[in-house]
Amino acid sequence: MKISDEIKDNVVVISLKGKVMGGPDATMFHGKLHEYISGGNKKVVVDLGKVEWMSSVGLGMLISALTTVKNNDGELKLANVTQTIQNLLTITRLVTIFKTYDSVDEAIKAFE
């Protein structure tokens, strides 16, 4: 898994690419998330458009990120959710917990 991040319109955008399976990648992902939250950035979009596959551990990583952001009075949204990940969210009923958007821009606009 590759991670890239940027701030766009005062919103943290973390883009994931490849296979999301947890492990050291999850540690790096949470490290970045905590850095932004510590810096006062509490609006987060996770871009999943280039994720090929996600394990249950990867799903746990997203749940943990959502919990971390909410516990710090922030908000986390998912963007570019592929059909594969949408199916995973539906099967696990996490579709009711995560707010999903068709694009990063839509997710950013939803913060306003």
Backbone as JSON, one array per atom type, in Angstrom:
{
  "sequence": "MKISDEIKDNVVVISLKGKVMGGPDATMFHGKLHEYISGGNKKVVVDLGKVEWMSSVGLGMLISALTTVKNNDGELKLANVTQTIQNLLTITRLVTIFKTYDSVDEAIKAFE",
  "N": [[0.85, -1.18, 0.0], [0.49, 2.21, -0.81], [0.82, 5.49, 0.47], [-0.33, 8.76, 0.22], [-0.51, 12.23, 1.0], [-2.2, 15.35, 1.47], [-3.16, 18.8, 1.98], [-6.17, 20.19, 1.22], [-8.18, 22.84, 0.59], [-8.38, 23.35, 3.4], [-8.85, 20.78, 4.31], [-7.77, 17.58, 5.2], [-6.47, 15.31, 2.95], [-6.05, 12.02, 2.51], [-4.63, 9.7, 0.51], [-4.94, 6.39, -0.52], [-3.29, 3.62, -2.03], [-3.16, 0.63, -3.91], [-2.89, -2.53, -2.26], [-4.66, -2.79, 0.68], [-3.8, -3.84, 3.68], [-3.15, -3.56, 6.32], [-0.79, -3.89, 9.01], [2.61, -2.67, 8.88], [1.97, -0.58, 7.17], [-0.48, 0.34, 8.13], [0.32, 1.4, 10.55], [1.88, 3.53, 9.66], [-0.1, 5.02, 8.34], [-1.81, 5.69, 10.51], [0.0, 7.18, 11.98], [0.38, 9.45, 10.33], [-2.24, 10.43, 10.38], [-2.54, 11.07, 13.13], [-0.6, 13.08, 13.33], [-1.72, 15.14, 11.77], [-4.12, 15.61, 13.21], [-3.09, 16.4, 15.68], [-2.04, 18.78, 14.87], [-4.26, 20.28, 14.6], [-5.93, 19.82, 12.46], [-8.92, 18.62, 11.63], [-10.69, 17.7, 9.78], [-11.08, 15.17, 7.62], [-10.48, 13.36, 4.65], [-10.49, 10.22, 3.21], [-9.14, 8.92, 0.42], [-10.07, 6.37, -1.62], [-9.87, 5.55, -4.2], [-7.82, 4.3, -5.68], [-7.4, 1.89, -4.54], [-6.85, -1.5, -4.7], [-7.56, -3.77, -3.36], [-8.83, -4.84, -0.17], [-8.2, -5.98, 3.05], [-9.68, -7.54, 5.99], [-8.28, -6.49, 8.08], [-7.38, -4.13, 6.99], [-9.82, -2.85, 6.74], [-10.4, -2.6, 9.43], [-8.45, -0.75, 10.04], [-9.49, 1.55, 8.86], [-11.79, 1.87, 10.42], [-10.65, 2.32, 12.91], [-9.36, 4.73, 12.32], [-11.57, 6.39, 11.88], [-12.7, 6.37, 14.45], [-10.61, 7.58, 15.91], [-10.55, 10.15, 14.75], [-13.17, 11.07, 15.3], [-13.13, 11.02, 18.12], [-11.58, 13.17, 18.57], [-13.15, 15.3, 18.04], [-13.55, 15.58, 15.29], [-14.16, 14.93, 11.76], [-14.55, 12.27, 9.47], [-14.45, 11.24, 6.12], [-15.12, 9.08, 3.33], [-13.84, 8.81, 0.04], [-14.23, 8.27, -3.52], [-14.97, 5.55, -3.49], [-14.57, 2.31, -4.46], [-16.4, -0.22, -6.33], [-15.85, -2.75, -5.29], [-14.96, -2.18, -2.66], [-17.2, -0.86, -1.74], [-19.01, -2.99, -1.72], [-17.82, -4.51, 0.29], [-18.15, -2.78, 2.48], [-20.9, -2.8, 2.6], [-21.57, -5.51, 3.09], [-20.41, -5.84, 5.63], [-21.89, -4.1, 7.02], [-20.89, -1.61, 7.53], [-21.41, 0.44, 5.96], [-23.34, 2.01, 7.0], [-22.03, 3.48, 8.86], [-19.85, 4.88, 7.79], [-19.44, 7.87, 5.88], [-19.77, 8.18, 2.5], [-18.47, 9.33, -0.64], [-18.57, 10.24, -4.14], [-16.36, 11.54, -5.17], [-13.28, 13.22, -4.25], [-13.54, 15.98, -4.17], [-16.34, 16.27, -3.83], [-16.61, 15.16, -1.28], [-15.1, 16.99, 0.21], [-16.62, 19.32, -0.15], [-18.85, 18.57, 1.32], [-18.2, 19.1, 3.92], [-18.77, 21.71, 4.38]],
  "CA": [[0.0, 0.0, 0.0], [1.18, 3.49, -0.83], [0.03, 6.54, 1.1], [0.07, 10.15, -0.05], [-1.41, 13.12, 1.73], [-2.14, 16.78, 1.17], [-4.26, 19.58, 2.54], [-6.9, 20.83, 0.14], [-9.29, 23.63, 1.15], [-8.37, 23.11, 4.85], [-9.25, 19.4, 4.58], [-6.69, 16.62, 4.99], [-6.82, 14.25, 2.0], [-5.09, 10.92, 2.55], [-4.93, 8.79, -0.59], [-4.37, 5.05, -0.39], [-3.15, 2.98, -3.34], [-2.68, -0.75, -3.86], [-3.6, -3.46, -1.39], [-4.72, -2.29, 2.06], [-3.83, -5.04, 4.52], [-2.73, -3.29, 7.68], [0.64, -4.06, 9.29], [3.4, -1.42, 8.96], [1.25, 0.49, 6.45], [-1.5, 0.87, 9.04], [1.06, 2.21, 11.51], [2.24, 4.77, 8.96], [-1.37, 5.72, 8.12], [-2.25, 6.27, 11.79], [0.98, 8.21, 12.32], [0.03, 10.65, 9.56], [-3.52, 10.91, 10.89], [-2.3, 11.7, 14.43], [0.14, 14.33, 13.09], [-2.68, 16.16, 11.33], [-5.04, 15.93, 14.3], [-2.31, 17.18, 16.65], [-1.86, 20.11, 14.28], [-5.55, 20.97, 14.57], [-6.69, 19.47, 11.25], [-9.88, 17.61, 12.06], [-11.53, 17.3, 8.65], [-10.26, 14.18, 6.91], [-11.05, 12.55, 3.57], [-9.62, 9.12, 2.79], [-9.41, 8.62, -0.99], [-9.87, 4.93, -1.84], [-10.03, 5.32, -5.63], [-6.78, 3.45, -6.27], [-7.23, 0.68, -3.72], [-7.19, -2.69, -5.47], [-8.08, -4.83, -2.49], [-8.73, -4.47, 1.24], [-8.45, -7.1, 3.98], [-10.44, -7.16, 7.19], [-7.38, -5.65, 8.88], [-7.44, -2.82, 6.34], [-11.11, -2.29, 7.14], [-10.2, -2.22, 10.83], [-7.63, 0.46, 10.01], [-10.42, 2.66, 8.58], [-12.65, 2.02, 11.6], [-9.8, 2.94, 13.93], [-9.16, 6.13, 11.91], [-12.85, 7.07, 12.13], [-12.8, 6.52, 15.9], [-9.6, 8.57, 16.32], [-10.99, 11.48, 14.3], [-14.38, 11.43, 16.07], [-12.73, 11.26, 19.51], [-10.93, 14.48, 18.59], [-14.16, 16.23, 17.53], [-13.38, 15.78, 13.85], [-15.05, 14.19, 10.88], [-13.83, 11.53, 8.44], [-15.3, 10.82, 5.0], [-14.44, 8.25, 2.33], [-14.09, 9.26, -1.32], [-13.87, 7.37, -4.62], [-15.12, 4.17, -3.01], [-14.76, 1.4, -5.59], [-17.5, -1.17, -6.14], [-15.35, -3.82, -4.41], [-14.96, -1.7, -1.28], [-18.6, -0.6, -1.41], [-19.57, -4.3, -1.38], [-17.25, -4.87, 1.59], [-18.81, -1.93, 3.47], [-22.29, -3.24, 2.68], [-21.59, -6.83, 3.75], [-20.05, -5.68, 7.04], [-22.81, -3.08, 7.53], [-20.17, -0.38, 7.85], [-21.95, 1.46, 5.07], [-24.16, 2.89, 7.85], [-21.14, 4.24, 9.75], [-19.0, 5.78, 6.99], [-20.05, 8.72, 4.86], [-19.01, 7.97, 1.28], [-18.71, 10.29, -1.72], [-18.05, 9.8, -5.43], [-15.08, 12.19, -5.47], [-12.65, 13.96, -3.15], [-14.15, 17.32, -4.15], [-17.67, 16.15, -3.21], [-16.4, 14.93, 0.16], [-14.64, 18.26, 0.79], [-17.78, 20.23, -0.13], [-19.78, 18.11, 2.34], [-17.8, 19.65, 5.23], [-19.23, 23.11, 4.5]],
  "C": [[0.88, 1.23, 0.0], [0.24, 4.54, -0.26], [0.57, 7.89, 0.63], [-0.95, 11.04, 0.65], [-1.16, 14.56, 1.34], [-3.27, 17.48, 1.92], [-4.88, 20.35, 1.4], [-8.11, 21.54, 0.75], [-9.47, 23.37, 2.65], [-8.87, 21.72, 5.25], [-8.05, 18.5, 4.28], [-7.2, 15.54, 4.04], [-5.7, 13.21, 2.04], [-5.51, 9.92, 1.48], [-4.2, 7.47, -0.39], [-4.34, 4.42, -1.77], [-2.62, 1.56, -3.15], [-3.55, -1.62, -2.97], [-3.51, -2.98, 0.05], [-4.9, -3.49, 2.98], [-3.38, -4.81, 5.95], [-1.23, -3.42, 7.85], [1.35, -2.72, 9.38], [2.72, -0.26, 8.24], [0.21, 1.15, 7.34], [-0.85, 1.78, 10.07], [1.42, 3.56, 10.9], [0.99, 5.64, 8.74], [-1.83, 6.42, 9.4], [-1.29, 7.35, 12.26], [0.66, 9.53, 11.63], [-1.26, 11.28, 10.11], [-3.33, 11.66, 12.22], [-1.54, 13.02, 14.28], [-0.82, 15.45, 12.7], [-3.61, 16.58, 12.45], [-4.33, 16.77, 15.36], [-2.11, 18.61, 16.18], [-3.17, 20.88, 14.14], [-6.39, 20.71, 13.32], [-7.63, 18.32, 11.56], [-10.89, 17.22, 11.0], [-10.66, 16.41, 7.77], [-11.07, 13.46, 5.84], [-10.03, 11.47, 3.24], [-10.06, 8.74, 1.38], [-9.05, 7.16, -1.26], [-9.93, 4.56, -3.32], [-9.01, 4.38, -6.25], [-6.47, 2.22, -5.42], [-7.73, -0.51, -4.51], [-7.94, -3.71, -4.62], [-7.92, -4.39, -1.05], [-9.08, -5.68, 2.1], [-9.29, -6.61, 5.15], [-9.58, -6.28, 8.1], [-7.35, -4.23, 8.31], [-8.73, -2.1, 6.69], [-11.05, -1.81, 8.59], [-9.4, -0.93, 10.95], [-8.52, 1.68, 9.76], [-11.33, 2.93, 9.77], [-11.88, 2.73, 12.71], [-9.58, 4.42, 13.61], [-10.41, 6.94, 12.19], [-13.0, 7.36, 13.62], [-11.85, 7.6, 16.4], [-10.07, 9.98, 15.98], [-12.2, 11.95, 15.11], [-14.04, 11.76, 17.52], [-12.03, 12.61, 19.67], [-11.84, 15.55, 17.97], [-13.99, 16.56, 16.05], [-14.36, 14.93, 13.07], [-14.21, 13.53, 9.79], [-14.83, 11.06, 7.38], [-14.46, 9.97, 4.05], [-14.82, 8.75, 0.94], [-13.63, 8.22, -2.33], [-13.93, 5.9, -4.2], [-15.43, 3.28, -4.21], [-15.9, 0.44, -5.29], [-17.1, -2.29, -5.18], [-15.42, -3.39, -2.95], [-16.37, -1.37, -0.83], [-19.28, -1.9, -0.99], [-19.1, -4.73, 0.01], [-17.93, -4.07, 2.71], [-20.27, -2.37, 3.67], [-22.41, -4.55, 3.44], [-21.34, -6.7, 5.25], [-20.94, -4.66, 7.76], [-22.11, -1.78, 7.96], [-20.62, 0.77, 6.97], [-22.82, 2.44, 5.86], [-23.3, 3.8, 8.74], [-20.31, 5.27, 8.98], [-19.84, 6.61, 6.03], [-19.17, 8.59, 3.62], [-19.44, 8.95, 0.19], [-18.03, 9.8, -2.99], [-16.7, 10.42, -5.79], [-14.56, 12.9, -4.22], [-13.3, 15.34, -3.04], [-15.54, 17.3, -3.51], [-17.55, 15.99, -1.7], [-15.99, 16.23, 0.85], [-15.82, 19.24, 0.9], [-18.77, 19.86, 0.98], [-19.41, 18.6, 3.74], [-18.4, 21.02, 5.44], [-20.61, 23.22, 5.07]]
}
